[in-house]
Amino acid sequence: MTSPATGPAPHHGRFVVVPAAYVFLLRSGGAGPEVLLQLRRGTGYMDGHWAAAAAGHVERGETAYDAAHREAREEIGVEDLDLSFVTAMHRTRGGEPIDERIDFFFTASSWSGEPRVVEPEKSAGLRWCALDDLDALPDPVVPHERAVLESLRTGTSSPYSTFGFDADLPVAAHQEGLSR
């Protein structure tokens, strides 16, 4: 069983999630910390939305850390990132299997190279934005990425988070469930 949207059905018949890695570059700005965002275009997903400077699917045999480094190199031309893990976000849109995701978010405050658009067919530009003023972010921002940016701004990120579930539990409930 195969469909263009979901690809081949897994042979084991179990539920499958799609993994992705995201990188938010951070720097000190005149008014506080700034985050680098890119304007998506031509990807078929959230085009016209501002998003993490680099992000993409984790490929077979690759760790999320490896994917984050690869995506940063491929999309914005930076290397030697000093990655810090932020959260693993389990999210859904409640539809097809392709809508079931596990996203690994990282920040980097040091890297080599000057961030630039390497894939102009997929990005309409980059912009440094004040992290402390999320209301001033360019509009629209990919919703689940905005949630992570808010947790970075407030210092409330947790190792595990969810997005898009009807009964999302508060962070404390998730942490309590992890200790069981």
Secondary structure as the mmCIF struct_conf table of DSSP 4:
data_model
#
loop_
_struct_conf.conf_type_id
_struct_conf.id
_struct_conf.beg_label_comp_id
_struct_conf.beg_label_asym_id
_struct_conf.beg_label_seq_id
_struct_conf.end_label_comp_id
_struct_conf.end_label_asym_id
_struct_conf.end_label_seq_id
STRN STRN1 THR A 2 SER A 3
TURN_TY1_P TURN_TY1_P1 PRO A 4 THR A 6
STRN STRN2 GLY A 7 PRO A 8
HELX_LH_PP_P HELX_LH_PP_P1 ALA A 9 PRO A 10
TURN_TY1_P TURN_TY1_P2 HIS A 11 HIS A 12
STRN STRN3 VAL A 18 GLY A 29
TURN_TY1_P TURN_TY1_P3 GLY A 30 ALA A 31
STRN STRN4 GLY A 32 ARG A 40
BEND BEND1 GLY A 42 MET A 46
TURN_TY1_P TURN_TY1_P4 ASP A 47 GLY A 48
BEND BEND2 HIS A 49 HIS A 49
STRN STRN5 TRP A 50 ALA A 52
BEND BEND3 ALA A 53 ALA A 53
STRN STRN6 ALA A 54 HIS A 57
HELX_LH_PP_P HELX_LH_PP_P2 VAL A 58 GLU A 59
TURN_TY1_P TURN_TY1_P5 ARG A 60 GLY A 61
HELX_RH_AL_P HELX_RH_AL_P1 ALA A 64 ILE A 76
STRN STRN7 GLU A 79 GLU A 79
BEND BEND4 ASP A 80 ASP A 80
STRN STRN8 LEU A 83 ARG A 91
BEND BEND5 GLY A 94 GLU A 96
HELX_RH_3T_P HELX_RH_3T_P1 PRO A 97 ASP A 99
STRN STRN9 ARG A 101 ALA A 108
BEND BEND6 SER A 109 SER A 109
STRN STRN10 SER A 112 SER A 112
BEND BEND7 GLY A 113 GLY A 113
BEND BEND8 VAL A 118 VAL A 118
TURN_TY1_P TURN_TY1_P6 PRO A 120 LYS A 122
STRN STRN11 SER A 123 ALA A 130
TURN_TY1_P TURN_TY1_P7 LEU A 131 ASP A 132
HELX_RH_3T_P HELX_RH_3T_P2 LEU A 134 ALA A 136
BEND BEND9 LEU A 137 LEU A 137
BEND BEND10 ASP A 139 ASP A 139
STRN STRN12 VAL A 141 VAL A 141
HELX_RH_AL_P HELX_RH_AL_P2 PRO A 143 THR A 154
TURN_TY1_P TURN_TY1_P8 GLY A 155 GLY A 155
BEND BEND11 PRO A 159 PRO A 159
STRN STRN13 TYR A 160 PHE A 163
BEND BEND12 GLY A 164 GLY A 164
TURN_TY1_P TURN_TY1_P9 ASP A 166 ALA A 167
HELX_LH_PP_P HELX_LH_PP_P3 ASP A 168 PRO A 170
HELX_RH_AL_P HELX_RH_AL_P3 VAL A 171 LEU A 178
TURN_TY1_P TURN_TY1_P10 SER A 179 SER A 179
#
